[in-house]
Amino acid sequence: MGAAMGLLLEPGLTGYTLAPDGPAAPGETVNVLVSRHRRQPRDRMGQRLSASGRSLIAQALAATYGVRITPGDLVRDAHKRWSVPALEVTASVTHCGEFSAVAFAPAARAIGVDLQDERDRPHAMRWLGDLLGRQERATIRDFAECESLIKASHLTKETFAGTRLPEWRPGWRPLGTGTYQVRSLVLRAEGAEPLHLALTCDAPAPVRFHHLEQE
C-alpha cells in the first residue's frame, strides 16, 4: 500500500488504515481500497479516461490481498454483481475523476460501493428526492447511498421507487429493503474536492479502509 497522502475521513470513524502492514486476508471483514490515479490519460476533450471495472478489481485484488487473477476469474451474476469464486469474495467497483474505490466482501455477502463528487446536479437531485418521498432535493450523499444499494441488490433505477433512506449516522443503518444496510462517509484528499463514499451490504460487517496512490 502507499504511504499516507492526506486522505482523511470524517472524524470519529474507525477501521481506517492508510498503509496496512502487508496484504489483508479474505474473511468476514469488508475491505475497501480507495485509489488515486494521478496520471490517467485523457480523451480529445480533456476528460479523464477511466480503467475498466474488471481491471480496477484485478488491480485492487493484487493490492489488497496480494493475489493476481486472470480476467476469467471474475464473474458477474444476473444483477451485474461481481464475484471471484476462486477467492470466495464478492466485489463492487466505482470511479469518480481520478479516484476509484473497490469493495470486497465474503462470498456469502452482497456488496455495493459508490463514489460521488460535489458537482451541482439540481435536476437529478430533485428527481431522486421525489423518488425517496422527500419534500426537498436529495443530497449527494443520498445519491451515493442509492447507487450503492442498486449495485448490491436486485433493485434497478426502474424498480427503486418506494425505497427510503434512514437518517444518517456513522456506521451501518438498516434500509428496510430486505436485510440490506448502508453506511457512508466523506473522503477529503489533499488537493481534491470532497468525495462521498457509500457502502451497502446485505448484513453489517466490520469494514477496513485502505488507500493507494498510483502515479
C-alpha positions in Angstrom: 0.0 0.0 0.0 1.0 3.6 -0.5 2.1 5.9 2.3 -0.2 8.4 3.9 -1.0 11.0 1.3 -3.5 13.3 3.1 -6.7 11.2 2.6 -9.0 11.9 5.5 -12.3 10.6 6.6 -14.9 12.3 8.8 -13.9 12.4 12.5 -14.9 9.6 14.7 -14.8 6.8 12.1 -12.8 3.7 12.9 -11.3 0.8 10.9 -9.3 3.1 8.6 -5.8 2.2 7.5 -3.7 4.3 5.2 -0.8 1.8 5.0 -1.7 -1.6 6.5 1.2 -3.9 7.4 1.0 -6.3 4.4 -1.9 -7.6 2.4 -5.3 -8.3 4.1 -6.8 -11.7 4.0 -10.3 -12.7 2.8 -12.7 -13.2 5.7 -15.6 -11.6 7.5 -14.2 -8.1 7.1 -15.3 -5.8 4.2 -12.1 -4.4 2.7 -12.4 -1.1 0.7 -9.5 0.1 -1.4 -9.6 3.8 -2.4 -7.1 4.6 -5.1 -6.0 7.8 -6.6 -4.8 7.6 -10.2 -2.9 10.8 -10.8 -1.8 10.3 -14.4 -4.9 9.0 -16.1 -4.9 9.5 -19.9 -7.4 12.0 -21.3 -9.6 12.0 -24.4 -9.6 14.7 -27.1 -12.0 16.8 -24.9 -9.6 16.6 -21.9 -11.8 14.2 -20.0 -10.1 11.6 -17.9 -10.3 8.0 -19.3 -11.1 5.6 -16.5 -9.9 2.0 -16.4 -12.5 -0.7 -16.9 -14.2 -2.1 -13.8 -12.7 -5.5 -14.5 -9.2 -4.1 -14.5 -9.8 -2.0 -11.4 -11.0 -5.0 -9.5 -8.0 -7.0 -10.6 -5.6 -4.3 -9.5 -7.4 -3.9 -6.2 -7.2 -7.7 -5.5 -3.4 -7.6 -6.0 -3.0 -4.5 -3.8 -5.4 -5.6 -1.0 -4.9 -9.4 -0.9 -1.6 -9.8 -2.8 -3.4 -12.1 -5.3 -3.2 -11.8 -9.1 -6.1 -13.1 -11.2 -6.9 -13.6 -14.9 -10.0 -11.9 -16.4 -11.7 -15.3 -16.5 -11.6 -15.4 -12.7 -14.1 -12.6 -12.4 -17.8 -13.5 -12.7 -20.9 -11.3 -12.9 -24.4 -12.6 -12.0 -27.8 -11.7 -13.4 -27.8 -8.5 -11.4 -24.4 -7.4 -12.7 -22.7 -8.1 -9.3 -19.1 -9.1 -9.4 -17.5 -12.1 -7.6 -14.2 -14.0 -7.6 -15.3 -17.7 -6.8 -11.7 -18.9 -6.5 -11.1 -16.4 -3.6 -14.6 -16.7 -2.2 -15.2 -13.0 -2.3 -17.7 -10.7 -3.9 -16.7 -7.3 -5.3 -18.1 -3.9 -6.3 -16.3 -1.1 -8.1 -16.8 2.6 -8.7 -14.7 5.5 -10.1 -15.1 9.3 -10.0 -12.5 11.6 -11.6 -9.0 10.4 -10.6 -10.3 8.3 -7.8 -11.7 4.7 -7.7 -13.0 2.5 -4.9 -13.2 -1.3 -4.9 -15.0 -3.1 -2.1 -14.6 -6.8 -1.3 -16.8 -8.9 1.0 -17.1 -12.6 1.9 -18.7 -14.7 -0.8 -21.9 -15.1 1.2 -22.4 -11.3 1.2 -23.7 -8.9 -1.4 -21.7 -5.7 -1.6 -22.1 -2.4 -3.4 -19.8 0.7 -3.4 -20.2 4.2 -4.9 -18.2 7.4 -5.1 -19.8 10.8 -5.9 -18.2 14.3 -6.1 -19.9 17.6 -5.2 -20.9 18.6 -8.7 -24.2 20.5 -8.9 -26.9 18.3 -10.3 -30.2 20.0 -9.4 -32.4 18.1 -11.8 -31.1 14.7 -10.7 -31.3 15.6 -7.0 -34.9 16.8 -7.4 -35.8 13.6 -9.2 -34.2 11.5 -6.6 -35.8 13.5 -3.7 -39.2 12.8 -5.3 -38.4 9.1 -5.6 -37.4 9.0 -2.0 -40.6 10.7 -0.9 -38.8 13.9 0.2 -40.2 17.4 0.2 -36.7 18.7 -0.6 -34.0 17.7 -3.1 -31.8 14.7 -2.3 -28.2 15.3 -1.4 -25.0 13.9 -3.0 -24.7 11.6 0.0 -28.2 10.2 -0.7 -27.3 9.8 -4.4 -24.2 7.7 -3.5 -26.1 5.6 -1.0 -28.8 4.8 -3.5 -26.3 3.9 -6.2 -24.5 1.5 -3.8 -27.8 -0.2 -2.9 -28.6 -0.7 -6.6 -25.1 -2.2 -7.1 -25.5 -4.6 -4.1 -29.1 -5.7 -4.7 -31.7 -6.8 -7.3 -33.1 -3.2 -7.5 -32.7 -1.1 -10.6 -33.4 2.6 -11.3 -36.7 1.4 -12.7 -37.7 -0.6 -9.6 -36.3 1.7 -7.0 -39.5 3.6 -6.2 -40.6 3.2 -2.6 -37.1 2.8 -1.2 -36.4 5.1 1.8 -33.1 6.1 3.3 -32.7 6.1 7.1 -31.5 9.3 8.8 -27.7 9.5 8.5 -25.4 8.5 11.4 -21.9 6.9 11.4 -21.8 3.1 10.8 -24.3 0.8 9.3 -28.0 1.7 9.1 -30.8 -0.7 8.1 -32.6 0.3 4.8 -35.9 -1.6 5.2 -35.2 -3.3 1.9 -34.6 -6.9 2.7 -31.6 -7.2 5.0 -29.6 -4.5 3.3 -27.7 -1.9 5.4 -25.9 1.2 4.2 -23.1 3.3 5.6 -21.4 6.4 4.1 -18.7 8.9 4.8 -16.8 11.8 3.2 -13.3 11.5 1.8 -11.1 14.6 1.8 -8.0 14.1 -0.2 -5.2 16.6 -0.4 -5.7 19.0 -3.4 -9.1 17.4 -4.3 -12.8 18.2 -3.7 -14.6 16.1 -1.1 -15.9 12.8 -2.2 -18.9 10.9 -0.8 -18.3 7.2 -0.5 -21.3 4.8 0.2 -21.3 1.1 1.0 -24.3 -1.3 1.0 -24.1 -4.8 2.3 -26.8 -7.4 2.9 -25.6 -7.7 6.5 -23.5 -5.5 8.8 -19.8 -6.4 8.8 -16.6 -4.8 10.1 -15.0 -2.5 7.4 -11.4 -1.8 6.8 -10.4 1.1 4.5 -7.2 1.2 2.5 -5.6 3.9 0.5 -3.3 3.6 -2.5 -1.6 6.4 -4.5 -0.9 5.5 -8.1 1.3 7.6 -10.4 
